[in-house]
Amino acid sequence: MARFHELEVTDIHKTIRDAVVVTLKPSEPEAFAFTQGQYLTFRRDFDGEELRRSYSICAGTDEGKLQVGIKRVDGGAFSTFANEELKVGDTLEAMPPMGRFFTELEPDAGKNYLGFAGGSGITPVLSILKTTLAREPRSTFTLVYANKGVASIMFREELEDLKNTYMGRLSVIHILETDAQEIDLFTGLVTEEKVGQLFRSGFLDTDATDTAFICGPEPMMLGIAAGLKAAGMAEDQIKFELFASAQPGRLAKRVISKEAGKTANEAQIVVTLDGATRTVAASKQLSVLDAARAENLDAPYACKAGVCSTCRCRVLEGEVEMVTNHALEDYEVEKGYVLSCQSFPVTDKVVVDYDQ
């Protein structure tokens, strides 16, 4: 089971006014080898309360460095701290890289990839495109990057440099909400209709696209996915990474019948974690994750919104209701895997394993 490790901050630089790129040196480098598109989960105490936040790695896997991009969110404690107070020499705590927002790369492959990013959703897509272009010399990548205006484009100079490095293999289309551009199609929001127009205008070619990656706020992501499917792409050709910040931090407790007796509203939850097994008694109103942590079990979690897969576990016995799932693939759910932050006991006994 992944645990937190110390990472030293070795560099911080602004990519735009309200976003920083943080370079990190792990105390245990072997634990932080990453695959393009993965993220790190950080934790920090704010006024005595532990806060966990996940940020995507923006470096390519062959660059020999570990970097994350952190954009300040209004009212966001961690993102504000990272942008205003974090300094070189400080130490952060993070879990090793996680996430499955990628496809396997083949050195001899000649594929065509398409990426859509909104705002700071560029961070994992940047890692993906840099790694893909370096490791698959015959492949191409087209990036559609949506922002409010020119001033909010993260990694703008780096993207221009990459276009020059991979001349003819990397295309970047900037869609700006407020700033007018020479091509009218490149102004506005990236919606399902806009995606269709990009295909019809010849800027994108669905027949030539092997895989599409989408990362951004949920409404934009769903519209893009619908546009790609309408253009002929199959669902298994589309990979998603949803912003945790677009989701509530925690689900409200489910409504339980007032007539339900106390016993009927409780479950025995058997939890295997780090090779040890414990049984906890908890209300069925509590998620499996919250029930475990209420008994001081160090069950892993990050977003508590069903967006990341940090709290993934496998149900071996009993039944749970998983209310929200933006992270697990269908085949994982079929095998019994759930997001414990979103899973509530249905049966009186539930057996879960975090180690599988």
N, C-alpha and C positions, 0 to 999 in steps of 0.2 A: 504494500500500500504506500502510495506517495506521501511523503512528509515534507515539511518546510525546511529549507536550507537557507543559509546566509549568502547574500550576493553583495559585493562591493560595487558602488557606483563609481565608474572610472571616467565617465564623460557625460555631459548634459549639453544639448544645444537645441535652440529653437528651430522648428521647421516652419511655423507660422507664429503669429503673435500669441496665440493661446494654446499652443501645443509644443511639447518637447519630445526629443528622442533621447532615451536614457540607455547608455551602454553599461553593461553589467559584467562583473567578473565573479563567477560562482566559486564558493569555497570547495565544492566538489564538482569539477568540470565534467566528469564522466556522466553525472546525473542529469546534465543539461544539454546533451546532444539532442537536437531537435529536427523535426521534419517540417518542411515549408508549410506555412498555414497554421501552425500550432500557436498556443497561447501560454502565458504564465499567470498563475493565480498568486497574488500578493496578499499579505495580511499586515495590519498595523493597528495599534491601539489609538483611539481618539477619545480623550477624556474618559479613559477607563473602559471603553467599549471596543471590542475587536471588530474591525471592518475588513472584509475581503473583497477584492476586485480583480477581475481578469483583464489582461491587456495582451494583444496579439504581438508576436515577434515580427519585426519588419525586416530583419536581415535575411539574406539568402543563406542557405545551408553551407555554402562554400566560401563565405566571406571571413570565416574565422573569428566571428564576434557574435555576441548576444545583445540584441537591442530590442526595445519596445517603444512604441509611439503612444504618448498619453496626451489626449486633448482635454482641456479643462471643460468641465460640465458645470453649469450654474448650480450652486449649492452642493456640488460634489466634493466631499471631504478629501478623498484620496487624490483625485485629479487636481484639485486646487493645491494641495500639499506638494505634489510632484512638480507643478508648474511654478510655484512661488517660494517654496522652502527647501526642497531637496537640493543637495549639493554634492559635488565630487568628494569622495571619501566616506560618505554615509553608507550605512548598511541597510539593505532591505531583506525581508524574508519572503521566499516564494516557493511554491511547489515546482517540481520538474515539469517540463513541457507536456501539454495534453492537447487533445483535439484531433479530429479526423477530417479537417477541411483541406483535403488534398487528394491527388491521384498518384499512383505509382508511376515513376518516370523510367523511360527506357532509352539508353544512349543512342540506339540505332533508329528510334522512332522519328517519324516526320509528321507531327500532328499540328492541328490548328486549335488554339485555345482562345476563349473569350472571357474577359473579366469585367464585372460591373462592381463599382464601389461608390459608396456615398459617404462623404466626409471622412471621418477617421476610420471608416471601413476599408480604407486603402491599405492599412497596415498588414493584414495577412495576405491580401492580394499582391502587394509589393513583394513580399517574401516568396510567394508562389511564382510570380513572373520572373524574378531574378534567378531563382533556382532552376526553373524550367528552361529558360533561354541558355543558361550555362551548361546544363546537363543533357539537353536534347538539341544539339546543334542544327538539326534539320527542321525543328518545330518553329511555329510563329505564335505570336500573342497579340491580341487586340484588347486594349483596355478602354472602357467607357467610364469616365470618372465624373461624378456629379458633385457640385459644390454650389454655395450661394453666390460666390463671386471669385475673382482672381485671387484676392487677398486671403481666401480661406483654403486654397489648394495646398494641402500637405505634400511634402516631397516634390514640389514642382520642379526645382532645379535637378534633383536626382533623376526624375523621370525624363527630362530633356537629355541628360547625359546618357541614360540607358538607351534612348532612341538613337543617339549617335553611335553608341557602342554596338548595338544590334541593328544596324542600318538595314531596312527592308524586312526585318523580322518582328519588330515591335512597332505597333501603331497605337497612338493615344488620342482619344476623342474626349475633350472636355465639354461637359454640359453644365452651363452656368445659369442659375435661377434668376439672378438679377442683372448681371452684366451682359450687355448686347454683344453679339459676335458677328463675324462676317457672314457666316451661314446661319440663317434663322433657326434651322432645325437644332442647332447646338445651344439654343437658349430655352430656358424653362425647366420644368421638372422631368425626371426620368419616370415615365409612366408606361403602362401597357401599350398605350397608343403611340408613345414616342419610340418605343422599341420596334413596333411594327413599321413606323416610318423610316427608321434607320435601316431596316432590312429592305424595304421597298425602294429606298433611295440608293441602295448598293453599298452603303458604308459597312454593313455587316452581311455575312453570308452564312445562313444556317446550314446549308448543305455541306459547307466546307469546315464546319465547326465540330470538333470531337467532344469537347467538354467546356461547359461554362461555369464560372465561379461567381457567386453573388454575395456581397457583404455590405450590410447597411441597415437602416431602420426598417422595421417590418413592413409598413405600407409600400415603400419603394421596392423592397425585395419581392413581395408578393406580386406586384404589378409587373416587374421584370420577368419573373418566372412565368406568369400567364402569357406575356408577350412572346417569350421564347417557345413555349409550347404551341401557341397559335401559329408560330412560324415554322413548326415542324420538328422541334427538338423533343426527344424522348425524356421522360422524367429522370431516368438514370444517367442522363448526360449533364444534369444540372446539380451543382453542389452549392449548399447554403452555409452561411455563417451569420447568425442573427445577432444584433446588438443586444447585450443584456440590459443596457440602460433603457431600452425601449419597453422593458417589461417591469411589472411591479416587483418590489424586492421580495415579497412573500405573499402567497395566496391567503385570502381570508379563510377562516375555518368554515368547513362545510356545515350546512344546516342539518341538524339532527332532530328527529321527531321528539317532541316533548314527552311522549308516552314511552319512549324507549327507556328501559330500566338501566340502572348503572352498570350492571354486569354485561348487558347486551351491548353497551357502548364502550367496552374495553377489549383489548386484544393482548395476547402474549406474542411478543416479537422476539424471535431468536436471531441474534445478529452475530455473524462471523466476521471478524476484522483483525487483520494482522495475525492470523493463525489461531486466535482465541475466540471462543464462543460464549456469549452471555445472553440471558433471557431477561427482557424488560417487560413490565406491565405498563400499558399506556392507553389513553383514550383514543378511540378511533377518529377523533377530531384532529389528532396530531399526525403529521406526516411521519413516515418511517425515520427520516433524517432527524426531525425534531425530537422524536421519542428516544432515539439513540443518544443524541447529544444531551438530553435532559438527564440521562443516567451517566453522564461524564464519559461516554464513549467518544473517541476522537474520530468520528465518521467524517470523511472529507466532503467539502462543499465549497462553492464559490458564489454563484449568482443567486441561488435559491429561487430561480425564475423559470427553470426548465429550458434554459438556453444553452448553457455549457453542459458538459457530461461529467463534471468532476465528481458528482455524487452517485454515479452509476453503480448499481449492484444487481445481483441476480436473485430472483424469487425462486426458491427451491421447493417451497410448500406453502399452501394457502393462496389467497388472492388479495390483490391490492387494486385500487383504482388510481391510475395515473392521469391526473387532471390535465396537465399540459406537457407537451413534448415537442421541443424544437431542436433536439440534439441527437436522438437515437434513430438509426435506420430501421426500416420495417423488419429486416431479418434479425436484428438484435432483439426487438420486442417479441418476435415469434419465439426466440430462444429463452425468453423469460427475463431479459434485462429491463430494468426500469430506472427512472430518475427518482432517487429516494426523497428528494425535496418536494416532489409533486405526487408522491404515492401514499395513499391512505389505506389502512387495513380495511378489508371487507369481511374476511373471515375472522374467527376468534383466535386463530393462531396463524402466524406468518413467519416463515423462515427465509432469511435473506443472507447473501454472502457477498461481501465487498471485495473478496480476494480473487474472485473468478474473472 
